[in-house]
C-alpha cells in the first residue's frame, strides 16, 4: 500500500530523499522500505526540494540503469558504494 507523500516527516523524509539521491539505490528499494513507488518518490522530491535541485535530480536519475533493478547489471550486488559513509 502506498502511503501519501505528506505523511513522511523528519528522519523518514530525510532517508527517502537520501536514498533517492544515491546512484546505486534502486526505486524498488525505496518502495520495499517505505511503500513509495517511483512516481510517489518523484512527487515527494518535487514537494521537498528547490525547483533547481529537483531539476538536477531528475536529470541525474532519468535513464540511470542503477536506479531500476530490471535495467541494472547483474554484476551490481549491493545498493551502495563500499566507501560510502553510513550513519547507522
N, C-alpha and C positions, 0 to 999 in steps of 0.2 A: 504494500500500500504506500502510495506517495503522500508524504506529509506536505502541507502547504509551506511554501518557502518562508513566509513571515514568522513561522513558529521557531525558527532557528535563531538563537541568540548566543552571545558570549563565546565560550570555548568551542561549542559545536560549529557555530558560524565561522569562526576563525579557522578551525580544522578543515571544514569543507572548502573554504577559499584556498587554503594552503594545498590541499590535495588537488584542486583544480589547476593550480599553477604548476604543480610538479609534472615534469615531462613524462615520467615513467608510470605515473599513477593513472590507470585507465578509468574512464567514466563508470565502468561496471563495478569497480571497487567502491566508488562513492555511492553507487546505488545499493550495493550489498551492505555497506556500513550505515548509511543514513536514509535509504529509501528514496533517493532523488535520482530520477533518470537524467539523461543528458540535457533534455530540454529544460528541466527544472533547475539544473545546475547553471545553465546559461541565464535563466531568469534571475536566479539568486545573484550571480555575478553582476548582471546589469543593474540590479537594485542596490548593490552594496559597494560599487566601485565608481570612481570618477569616469566620465564618458571616455576620456583619452586612455585610461587604464584598461577599461573594458574592451575598447577597440584593439589595443595592443594584445591583450589576452586572446581575443577571438582570432586575430591574425596568426598568433602563435599556435593555437591548438587546431585550427582548421587544417584538415588533411594530415595531421601528425599521426603516424601509424601507432606510436606507443600509447596514445590516448584511447585506442579501441582494441579490445582483445582480439577481435576477428582479423584485424589488419596487422597485428603485432607478429613479429618473427618468433618462431618457437624457441629461438636462442635466448630471448629475453625471459629470464626466470624469476626476477624479483621486481617489485614495484618501485624501488628507489635505488639510487646510487649508493654503493657501499661507503663512499666518502661523505655522504650527506649527513649533516648533523641532525640528530633526533633528540628531542627534549624528554622523551618518555623513558 
